[in-house]
């Protein structure tokens, strides 16, 4: 019984899918209406997926479709244009004109492809499915509907077309017994109604679900869905969709075994649609046959109906129908080949795009690796050039160093050798001997200081010179340095110190700071024969200690001030010294975190200035280490 009910329900829904009956309820003939009104009424049908309305019949669509299609094309309304063409194809197919409908569907597909309009291609495939359905080619119709669904799925603003495709697929799948596919289509339909839109018909979901549950024999669940569907239908009643309602009630009554009630629903559908033809009589006969074990009269009535059906079928041009079906099958095979070719082309295109993407990715990787290696090569080459320049400078410095050292060392060594040879003579007096001893002692000290400066310079550059940082009171250090220089100076100039600070604590290396100050002060005594040499200590606005050594000597020309801190640079080649003192001073100050310079605005002699941070970072690091 379930299998029979399943077959009956599928047949009923296929009848509904293949019949768009016209209506005789129109008050005003459609052809007498203005074009704009005709367009409005047909547009209402298309937007709401209606087969007919009180104002529009099949004949009206066939008589006016050419004019309305031109109107849609003129206004660039492709959606309604293709929907109207699909409706015309359906009317032709449902009336048995399969050849004309097939040719028109092929033309519609070609036009959609020419325009590259995907919704048009979907509607063309949908129309082809309608033709196959009316030719009783169910499998071919299902394939065409599925292709239409695949094409329309990604399109925006085409929800009513998506609804229309599902309206055709679900009854066809029920007829074929594919319940799992029906469940999937119902899920898709439910998601379509998630965001309700006025031109959609959400009650269809519950009616179709009622059809499915009825075919599965689930009476209670089917009744609940039918109540929900009727509630939604009451909010948006429609003459056309009343047939869906009546079919749902008829199927449920049949499932309950109320065959007479079910048959009355079918007769009501026939009266409503004005289409009580072969298919409805056949459904009634099937219902009566299902109930024959209860009443023999039902069985006899069913046999009478079947005889009437067979008589009417014999009067049809069966040979013409067979040729049309054969033509449809040939066209279907051609369409299948075209679809296969299209799928193959898409596959080849996908492989080509994938291959191109992989090649591009590999090319980008190769370019990235090549550029990275090239950058490394350039960086290495740059390092080699820098190393070469450093080596060249080192060689030049070495040559300059040897040249300067040979000059600087030769002078005291000549003095030592010469005056030492005088001392060994017996005929010199004591005064001469004492003078020679003093000169030998001075040159020995000069030679010792030269070697000491060279060692200090080398240690500072190599980082081997150790700085012992501690908090020191620098005002006292300055007083001590002034006293030391005043005792050993060889000039009449006054050496003095001044500061407005009662005391100042610096985080510094006391011995290196003293060495720095003594070097600057001794350097000043060499070029200041009279006047004064003044050491001062202040604080800068940035909280740094500022030391200034100012003298009234000969000064330094402005052009030579920039290179005065260069090694072995001496303003007076005749003066004693190695020319390394100021270089050593600069390196020590940089290790403190300060800087040294000559004040170019001072013209009364020479003024050296250097700064010392109160708590240099370098000092902290060395203490920590």
C-alpha positions as CSV (number, residue, x, y, z in Angstrom):
1,X,0.0,0.0,0.0
2,X,2.9,2.4,0.8
3,X,4.4,1.8,-2.6
4,X,1.1,2.5,-4.3
5,X,0.6,5.6,-2.2
6,X,4.1,6.7,-3.1
7,X,3.4,6.2,-6.8
8,X,0.0,8.0,-6.7
9,X,1.5,11.0,-4.9
10,X,4.3,11.3,-7.4
11,X,1.9,11.0,-10.3
12,X,-0.4,13.6,-8.8
13,X,2.5,16.1,-8.3
14,X,3.8,15.5,-11.8
15,X,0.3,16.2,-13.1
16,X,0.5,19.5,-11.2
17,X,3.9,20.2,-12.5
18,X,2.9,19.5,-16.1
19,X,-0.5,21.4,-16.1
20,X,-0.8,25.2,-16.0
21,X,-4.5,25.4,-16.6
22,X,-6.0,28.6,-17.7
23,X,-8.8,30.5,-15.9
24,X,-12.2,31.8,-16.9
25,X,-12.6,34.2,-14.1
26,X,-11.2,37.3,-15.8
27,X,-13.6,40.2,-15.9
28,X,-11.8,42.1,-18.7
29,X,-10.3,40.4,-21.8
30,X,-6.5,40.5,-21.5
31,X,-5.9,41.5,-25.1
32,X,-7.9,44.7,-24.6
33,X,-5.6,45.9,-21.8
34,X,-2.9,48.6,-22.3
35,X,0.7,47.3,-22.9
36,X,1.8,48.5,-19.5
37,X,-1.0,46.7,-17.7
38,X,-0.3,43.5,-19.7
39,X,3.4,43.8,-18.7
40,X,2.4,44.3,-15.0
41,X,0.1,41.3,-14.9
42,X,2.5,38.9,-16.7
43,X,5.4,40.3,-14.5
44,X,3.3,39.4,-11.4
45,X,3.0,35.8,-12.7
46,X,6.7,35.5,-13.4
47,X,7.8,37.1,-10.1
48,X,5.6,34.9,-8.0
49,X,6.0,31.6,-10.0
50,X,2.3,31.5,-10.8
51,X,1.0,29.3,-13.6
52,X,-2.1,31.5,-14.1
53,X,-4.2,34.2,-12.5
54,X,-7.7,35.4,-12.7
55,X,-6.7,37.9,-15.4
56,X,-4.1,35.9,-17.4
57,X,-4.7,32.6,-19.2
58,X,-2.3,30.5,-21.4
59,X,-3.9,31.8,-24.5
60,X,-3.2,35.4,-23.4
61,X,0.5,34.5,-22.9
62,X,0.7,32.9,-26.4
63,X,-1.0,35.8,-28.1
64,X,1.0,38.7,-26.5
65,X,4.4,37.2,-25.6
66,X,6.2,38.5,-28.7
67,X,5.2,42.1,-27.9
68,X,6.0,41.8,-24.2
69,X,9.4,40.1,-25.0
70,X,10.3,43.1,-27.1
71,X,9.3,45.4,-24.3
72,X,11.6,43.5,-21.9
73,X,14.5,43.6,-24.3
74,X,13.9,47.4,-25.0
75,X,14.1,48.0,-21.2
76,X,17.1,45.6,-20.8
77,X,15.0,43.4,-18.4
78,X,16.7,40.1,-19.3
79,X,15.4,38.3,-16.2
80,X,11.8,38.7,-17.2
81,X,12.6,38.2,-20.8
82,X,14.0,34.7,-20.2
83,X,11.3,33.8,-17.7
84,X,8.6,34.7,-20.2
85,X,10.4,32.6,-22.9
86,X,10.5,29.7,-20.5
87,X,6.8,30.0,-19.8
88,X,6.0,30.0,-23.5
89,X,8.1,26.9,-24.0
90,X,6.3,25.2,-21.2
91,X,2.9,26.0,-22.6
92,X,3.9,24.5,-25.9
93,X,5.3,21.4,-24.3
94,X,2.3,20.9,-22.1
95,X,0.0,21.1,-25.1
96,X,1.9,18.4,-26.9
97,X,4.0,20.6,-29.3
98,X,7.2,19.0,-28.2
99,X,9.1,19.7,-31.5
100,X,8.3,23.4,-31.4
101,X,9.1,23.6,-27.7
102,X,12.4,21.8,-28.2
103,X,13.5,24.1,-31.0
104,X,12.6,27.2,-29.0
105,X,14.5,25.9,-25.9
106,X,17.6,25.4,-28.0
107,X,17.3,28.9,-29.4
108,X,16.8,30.2,-25.9
109,X,20.0,28.5,-24.7
110,X,22.0,29.8,-27.7
111,X,20.8,33.3,-27.0
112,X,21.7,33.1,-23.3
113,X,25.2,31.9,-24.2
114,X,25.6,34.6,-26.8
115,X,24.6,37.2,-24.1
116,X,26.8,35.4,-21.5
117,X,23.8,35.6,-19.2
118,X,24.0,32.8,-16.6
119,X,20.4,33.1,-15.3
120,X,19.2,32.9,-18.9
121,X,21.2,29.7,-19.4
122,X,19.7,28.2,-16.2
123,X,16.1,29.1,-17.5
124,X,16.9,27.5,-20.9
125,X,18.0,24.3,-19.2
126,X,14.9,24.5,-17.0
127,X,12.7,24.8,-20.1
128,X,14.4,21.8,-21.7
129,X,13.6,19.8,-18.5
130,X,10.0,20.8,-18.9
131,X,10.0,19.5,-22.5
132,X,11.6,16.2,-21.4
133,X,9.0,15.9,-18.5
134,X,6.1,16.3,-20.9
135,X,7.7,13.7,-23.2
136,X,7.8,11.3,-20.2
137,X,11.6,11.3,-20.2
138,X,11.9,11.6,-16.4
139,X,15.7,10.9,-16.0
140,X,16.5,13.4,-18.7
141,X,14.2,16.0,-17.2
142,X,15.9,15.6,-13.8
143,X,19.4,16.1,-15.3
144,X,18.2,19.3,-17.0
145,X,16.6,20.6,-13.8
146,X,19.8,19.8,-11.8
147,X,21.9,21.7,-14.4
148,X,19.6,24.6,-14.1
149,X,19.9,24.5,-10.3
150,X,23.7,24.4,-10.5
151,X,23.8,27.4,-12.8
152,X,21.3,29.6,-10.8
153,X,22.7,28.7,-7.4
154,X,25.5,31.4,-7.3
155,X,23.3,34.1,-8.9
156,X,22.1,37.0,-6.7
157,X,18.6,38.4,-6.9
158,X,17.2,35.2,-8.5
159,X,15.5,33.6,-5.5
160,X,12.2,33.2,-7.4
161,X,13.9,31.2,-10.2
162,X,15.7,29.1,-7.5
163,X,12.2,28.4,-6.0
164,X,10.8,27.5,-9.4
165,X,13.6,25.0,-10.0
166,X,12.9,23.3,-6.7
167,X,9.2,23.3,-7.4
168,X,9.9,21.1,-10.4
169,X,12.6,18.9,-8.9
170,X,10.8,17.8,-5.8
171,X,7.7,16.1,-7.4
172,X,9.9,14.5,-10.0
173,X,12.2,13.0,-7.3
174,X,9.2,11.8,-5.4
175,X,7.9,10.0,-8.5
176,X,11.4,8.4,-8.9
177,X,11.5,7.4,-5.2
178,X,14.6,9.4,-4.4
179,X,13.6,10.4,-0.9
180,X,17.2,11.3,0.2
181,X,17.4,13.8,-2.7
182,X,14.0,15.2,-1.8
183,X,15.3,15.8,1.8
184,X,18.3,17.7,0.4
185,X,16.1,19.8,-1.9
186,X,13.8,20.6,1.0
187,X,16.8,21.7,3.1
188,X,17.8,24.0,0.2
189,X,14.3,25.4,0.0
190,X,14.2,26.0,3.7
191,X,17.5,28.0,3.6
192,X,16.0,30.0,0.7
193,X,13.1,31.0,2.9
194,X,15.4,31.9,5.9
195,X,15.3,35.6,4.8
196,X,11.7,35.9,3.8
197,X,11.0,38.0,0.7
198,X,7.4,39.0,-0.4
199,X,7.5,37.4,-3.9
200,X,8.4,34.0,-2.4
201,X,6.0,31.3,-1.2
202,X,7.3,29.8,2.1
203,X,4.2,27.6,2.5
204,X,5.5,25.5,-0.4
205,X,8.2,24.1,1.9
206,X,5.6,22.7,4.2
207,X,3.3,21.4,1.4
208,X,6.2,19.6,-0.2
209,X,7.3,18.2,3.1
210,X,3.7,17.0,3.6
211,X,3.9,15.2,0.3
212,X,7.2,13.5,1.4
213,X,5.9,12.5,4.8
214,X,2.7,11.2,3.2
215,X,4.7,9.0,0.8
216,X,6.6,7.7,3.8
217,X,3.4,6.9,5.7
218,X,4.2,9.3,8.6
219,X,0.6,10.5,9.2
220,X,1.1,12.6,12.4
221,X,4.1,14.5,11.2
222,X,2.4,15.0,7.8
223,X,-0.7,16.5,9.6
224,X,1.5,18.9,11.6
225,X,3.3,20.2,8.5
226,X,0.0,20.5,6.6
227,X,-1.4,22.7,9.4
228,X,1.7,24.9,9.3
229,X,1.4,25.2,5.5
230,X,-2.3,26.1,5.7
231,X,-1.5,28.8,8.3
232,X,1.1,30.4,6.0
233,X,-1.2,30.0,3.0
234,X,-4.0,31.9,4.8
235,X,-1.6,34.9,5.0
236,X,-1.0,34.9,1.3
237,X,-3.9,33.1,-0.5
238,X,-3.6,32.3,-4.2
239,X,-6.0,30.7,-6.7
240,X,-3.1,28.9,-8.4
241,X,-1.4,27.6,-5.2
242,X,-4.8,26.4,-3.9
243,X,-4.1,23.3,-6.1
244,X,-1.0,22.5,-4.0
245,X,-3.2,22.8,-0.8
246,X,-5.9,20.5,-2.2
247,X,-3.3,17.9,-3.4
248,X,-1.7,17.9,0.1
249,X,-5.1,17.2,1.7
250,X,-6.0,14.6,-0.9
251,X,-2.7,12.7,-0.3
252,X,-3.1,12.8,3.5
253,X,-6.7,11.5,3.2
254,X,-5.5,8.7,0.9
255,X,-2.8,7.8,3.5
256,X,-5.5,7.5,6.2
257,X,-7.6,5.3,3.9
258,X,-10.3,7.8,3.3
259,X,-10.4,7.2,-0.4
260,X,-13.8,8.9,-1.1
261,X,-12.6,12.1,0.6
262,X,-9.4,12.0,-1.4
263,X,-11.4,11.5,-4.6
264,X,-13.6,14.5,-3.7
265,X,-10.4,16.6,-3.4
266,X,-9.3,15.6,-6.9
267,X,-12.7,16.5,-8.3
268,X,-12.5,19.9,-6.6
269,X,-9.1,20.4,-8.2
270,X,-10.6,19.6,-11.5
271,X,-13.4,22.0,-11.1
272,X,-11.0,24.7,-9.9
273,X,-8.6,24.3,-12.7
274,X,-11.3,23.6,-15.4
275,X,-9.1,20.8,-16.5
276,X,-10.8,17.5,-15.5
277,X,-9.1,15.4,-18.1
278,X,-7.3,12.1,-18.4
279,X,-4.8,12.5,-15.6
280,X,-7.4,13.4,-13.0
281,X,-9.7,10.5,-14.0
282,X,-6.7,8.2,-13.8
283,X,-5.8,9.4,-10.2
284,X,-9.5,8.8,-9.2
285,X,-9.4,5.3,-10.8
286,X,-6.2,4.5,-8.9
287,X,-7.8,5.5,-5.6
288,X,-10.9,3.4,-6.3
289,X,-8.7,0.5,-7.3
290,X,-6.8,0.8,-4.0
291,X,-10.1,0.4,-2.1
292,X,-11.6,-2.5,-4.2
293,X,-11.2,-5.0,-1.4
294,X,-13.7,-3.1,0.6
295,X,-16.4,-2.5,-2.0
296,X,-16.6,-4.3,-5.3
297,X,-18.5,-1.3,-6.7
298,X,-15.3,0.7,-6.4
299,X,-13.5,-1.9,-8.5
300,X,-16.1,-1.8,-11.2
301,X,-16.1,2.0,-11.3
302,X,-12.3,2.0,-11.6
303,X,-12.5,-0.4,-14.5
304,X,-15.0,1.8,-16.3
305,X,-12.7,4.8,-15.9
306,X,-9.7,2.9,-17.2
307,X,-11.7,1.9,-20.3
308,X,-12.5,5.5,-21.0
309,X,-8.9,6.5,-20.6
310,X,-7.7,3.8,-23.0
311,X,-10.3,4.9,-25.6
312,X,-9.1,8.5,-25.4
313,X,-5.5,7.5,-25.6
314,X,-6.2,5.4,-28.7
315,X,-7.5,8.5,-30.4
316,X,-4.2,10.4,-30.0
317,X,-1.7,10.6,-32.8
318,X,0.6,8.1,-31.1
319,X,3.0,7.8,-34.0
320,X,3.6,11.5,-34.0
321,X,4.1,11.5,-30.2
322,X,6.7,8.7,-30.5
323,X,8.6,10.5,-33.2
324,X,8.7,13.6,-31.0
325,X,9.9,11.6,-28.0
326,X,12.6,10.1,-30.2
327,X,13.6,13.5,-31.4
328,X,13.8,14.6,-27.8
329,X,16.1,11.7,-27.0
330,X,18.4,12.6,-29.8
331,X,18.5,16.2,-28.7
332,X,19.1,15.0,-25.1
333,X,22.1,12.9,-26.3
334,X,23.4,15.9,-28.2
335,X,22.9,18.1,-25.1
336,X,24.6,15.5,-23.0
337,X,27.6,15.5,-25.3
338,X,27.7,19.3,-25.2
339,X,27.5,19.3,-21.5
340,X,30.3,16.7,-21.3
341,X,32.4,18.8,-23.7
342,X,31.7,21.9,-21.6
343,X,32.7,20.0,-18.4
344,X,35.8,18.8,-20.2
345,X,36.6,22.3,-21.3
346,X,36.1,23.6,-17.8
347,X,38.3,20.8,-16.5
348,X,41.0,21.6,-19.0
349,X,40.7,25.3,-18.2
350,X,40.9,24.5,-14.5
351,X,44.0,22.4,-15.0
352,X,45.5,25.1,-17.2
353,X,44.8,27.8,-14.6
354,X,46.2,25.5,-11.8
355,X,49.3,24.7,-13.9
356,X,49.8,28.4,-14.7
357,X,49.4,29.2,-11.0
358,X,51.9,26.6,-10.0
359,X,54.3,27.8,-12.6
360,X,53.8,31.3,-11.5
361,X,54.3,30.3,-7.9
362,X,57.5,28.4,-8.8
363,X,58.7,31.4,-10.8
364,X,58.1,33.7,-7.9
365,X,59.9,31.3,-5.6
366,X,62.8,31.2,-8.0
367,X,62.9,35.0,-8.3
368,X,62.7,35.3,-4.5
369,X,65.5,32.8,-4.0
370,X,67.5,34.4,-6.8
371,X,67.1,37.9,-5.4
372,X,67.9,36.6,-1.9
373,X,71.1,35.0,-3.1
374,X,71.9,38.0,-5.2
375,X,71.3,40.3,-2.1
376,X,73.6,38.0,-0.1
377,X,76.2,38.2,-2.9
378,X,75.9,42.0,-3.0
379,X,76.1,42.1,0.8
380,X,79.2,39.9,0.8
381,X,80.7,41.9,-2.0
382,X,80.0,45.1,0.0
383,X,81.6,43.5,3.1
384,X,84.6,42.5,1.0
385,X,84.9,46.1,-0.4
386,X,84.7,47.4,3.2
387,X,87.2,44.9,4.3
388,X,89.5,45.9,1.4
389,X,89.1,49.6,2.3
390,X,89.8,48.8,5.9
391,X,92.9,46.8,4.9
392,X,94.0,49.6,2.6
393,X,93.5,52.2,5.4
394,X,95.3,49.8,7.8
395,X,98.2,49.6,5.4
396,X,98.2,53.3,5.0
397,X,97.9,53.8,8.8
398,X,100.7,51.3,9.3
399,X,102.9,53.1,6.8
400,X,102.1,56.5,8.3
401,X,102.6,55.1,11.8
402,X,106.0,53.6,10.9
403,X,107.0,56.9,9.2
404,X,105.9,59.0,12.1
405,X,107.3,56.6,14.7
406,X,110.7,56.6,12.9
407,X,110.7,60.4,13.0
408,X,109.4,60.7,16.6
409,X,111.7,58.0,18.0
410,X,114.8,59.1,16.0
411,X,114.9,62.6,17.7
412,X,115.1,61.4,21.3
413,X,117.3,58.5,20.3
414,X,119.8,60.8,18.6
415,X,119.8,63.0,21.7
416,X,120.4,60.0,23.9
417,X,123.2,58.7,21.7
418,X,124.9,62.1,21.2
419,X,124.9,63.3,24.8
420,X,125.8,59.8,26.1
421,X,128.9,59.9,24.0
422,X,129.8,63.3,25.4
423,X,129.4,62.0,29.0
424,X,132.2,59.4,28.4
425,X,134.7,62.1,27.5
426,X,137.1,62.9,30.3
427,X,137.8,66.6,29.5
428,X,134.3,67.9,30.1
429,X,133.5,69.9,33.2
430,X,130.8,69.2,35.8
431,X,128.4,71.8,34.4
432,X,128.5,70.4,31.0
433,X,128.1,66.9,32.4
434,X,125.0,68.0,34.4
435,X,123.4,69.6,31.3
436,X,124.0,66.5,29.3
437,X,122.5,64.4,32.1
438,X,119.4,66.6,32.1
439,X,119.0,66.4,28.4
440,X,119.4,62.6,28.5
441,X,116.7,62.4,31.2
442,X,114.3,64.6,29.3
443,X,114.6,62.6,26.1
444,X,114.3,59.4,28.0
445,X,111.0,60.7,29.6
446,X,109.9,61.8,26.1
447,X,110.6,58.4,24.6
448,X,108.9,56.7,27.5
449,X,105.8,58.9,27.1
450,X,105.8,58.2,23.4
451,X,105.7,54.4,24.0
452,X,103.1,54.9,26.7
453,X,100.8,56.9,24.3
454,X,101.2,54.2,21.6
455,X,100.3,51.5,24.1
456,X,97.3,53.5,25.4
457,X,96.1,54.2,21.9
458,X,96.3,50.6,20.9
459,X,94.5,49.3,24.0
460,X,91.7,51.8,23.6
461,X,91.1,50.8,20.0
462,X,91.2,47.1,20.7
463,X,89.1,47.4,23.8
464,X,91.8,46.1,26.0
465,X,92.1,49.2,28.2
466,X,90.1,48.7,31.4
467,X,88.0,51.4,32.8
468,X,87.3,51.3,36.5
469,X,84.1,53.2,37.1
470,X,83.1,54.6,40.4
471,X,81.3,57.7,41.8
472,X,84.0,60.4,42.1
473,X,83.9,64.0,43.3
474,X,85.3,65.8,40.2
475,X,85.8,69.3,41.8
476,X,88.5,67.8,44.0
477,X,90.0,66.0,41.0
478,X,90.2,69.3,39.1
479,X,92.0,71.0,42.0
480,X,94.5,68.1,42.2
481,X,95.2,68.2,38.5
482,X,95.8,72.0,38.6
483,X,98.3,71.6,41.4
484,X,100.1,68.8,39.5
485,X,100.4,70.8,36.3
486,X,101.4,73.9,38.1
487,X,104.4,72.1,39.6
488,X,105.7,70.6,36.3
489,X,104.8,73.4,33.9
490,X,107.6,75.0,31.8
491,X,105.9,78.3,31.2
492,X,105.3,81.6,33.0
493,X,101.5,81.4,32.3
494,X,99.2,81.1,35.3
495,X,97.3,77.8,35.6
496,X,94.0,78.2,37.4
497,X,90.6,76.5,38.0
498,X,87.1,77.9,38.6
499,X,83.6,76.6,39.0
500,X,80.3,77.7,40.6
501,X,79.6,74.2,41.8
502,X,80.5,73.4,45.4
503,X,80.8,69.8,44.5
504,X,79.9,67.4,41.6
505,X,79.8,63.6,41.6
506,X,80.4,61.8,38.3
507,X,80.3,58.1,37.6
508,X,83.7,57.9,36.0
509,X,87.2,56.4,35.9
510,X,89.3,58.8,38.1
511,X,92.7,57.8,36.6
512,X,91.5,58.3,33.0
513,X,89.8,61.6,33.8
514,X,93.0,62.9,35.4
515,X,95.0,61.7,32.4
516,X,92.6,63.5,30.0
517,X,92.7,66.8,31.9
518,X,96.5,66.7,32.3
519,X,97.0,66.0,28.6
520,X,94.9,69.0,27.7
521,X,96.5,71.3,30.3
522,X,100.1,70.2,29.4
523,X,99.3,70.6,25.7
524,X,98.2,74.2,26.5
525,X,101.4,75.0,28.4
526,X,103.5,74.1,25.3
527,X,101.9,77.0,23.3
528,X,101.2,79.5,26.1
529,X,104.4,81.3,27.2
530,X,102.5,83.9,29.3
531,X,99.0,84.9,30.3
532,X,96.9,82.1,31.8
533,X,95.6,78.6,31.3
534,X,92.1,78.3,32.7
535,X,90.2,75.1,33.6
536,X,86.5,75.6,34.3
537,X,83.6,73.2,35.2
538,X,79.9,73.8,34.7
539,X,76.7,71.9,34.0
540,X,74.9,71.9,30.7
541,X,71.1,72.2,30.3
542,X,71.0,68.5,29.4
543,X,72.6,67.5,32.8
544,X,76.1,66.8,31.6
545,X,79.4,68.0,33.1
546,X,81.1,70.5,30.8
547,X,84.9,70.9,31.1
548,X,86.7,73.8,29.4
549,X,90.4,74.4,29.0
550,X,91.1,77.9,27.8
551,X,94.5,79.5,27.2
552,X,96.0,82.8,25.9
553,X,98.5,81.1,23.6
554,X,99.0,81.3,19.9
555,X,95.8,79.5,19.2
556,X,94.9,77.1,16.4
557,X,94.1,78.3,12.9
558,X,90.4,77.6,11.9
559,X,91.5,75.5,8.9
560,X,93.5,73.1,11.1
561,X,90.9,72.7,13.9
562,X,89.1,69.9,12.2
563,X,92.2,67.7,11.9
564,X,93.8,68.5,15.3
565,X,92.5,65.2,16.7
566,X,94.2,63.2,14.0
567,X,97.1,61.0,15.1
568,X,100.6,62.4,14.9
569,X,99.1,65.7,13.9
570,X,101.4,68.5,15.3
571,X,101.0,72.3,14.7
572,X,104.6,72.9,15.5
573,X,106.9,70.1,14.3
574,X,109.7,71.5,16.4
575,X,107.8,71.1,19.6
576,X,108.2,68.1,21.8
577,X,105.5,65.5,21.8
578,X,104.2,62.5,19.7
579,X,101.1,64.1,18.3
580,X,99.0,61.3,19.9
581,X,97.8,63.1,23.0
582,X,94.7,64.7,21.6
583,X,93.8,61.4,19.8
584,X,94.0,59.6,23.1
585,X,91.9,62.3,24.7
586,X,89.2,61.9,22.1
587,X,89.0,58.1,22.5
588,X,88.8,58.3,26.3
589,X,86.0,60.9,26.1
590,X,84.0,58.7,23.6
591,X,84.4,55.8,26.0
592,X,82.9,58.0,28.7
593,X,79.9,58.7,26.4
594,X,80.8,62.4,25.8
595,X,82.3,64.4,23.0
596,X,85.2,66.9,22.6
597,X,85.6,69.9,20.3
598,X,87.4,73.2,19.8
599,X,85.4,76.4,20.3
600,X,85.8,78.3,17.0
601,X,84.3,81.5,18.4
602,X,87.2,82.0,20.9
603,X,90.0,84.1,19.4
604,X,92.1,84.9,22.4
605,X,94.0,81.7,22.1
606,X,92.6,78.2,22.2
607,X,89.6,76.8,24.0
608,X,89.0,73.0,24.3
609,X,85.6,71.8,25.5
610,X,84.4,68.3,26.4
611,X,81.3,66.8,28.1
612,X,80.9,64.0,30.5
613,X,77.6,62.3,31.3
614,X,76.7,62.2,35.0
615,X,76.1,58.5,34.8
616,X,77.4,57.1,31.4
617,X,75.8,53.9,30.1
618,X,79.1,52.5,29.1
619,X,80.3,52.8,32.7
620,X,77.3,50.9,34.0
621,X,77.9,48.1,31.5
622,X,81.5,47.7,32.4
623,X,80.7,47.7,36.1
624,X,78.0,45.1,35.6
625,X,80.4,42.9,33.6
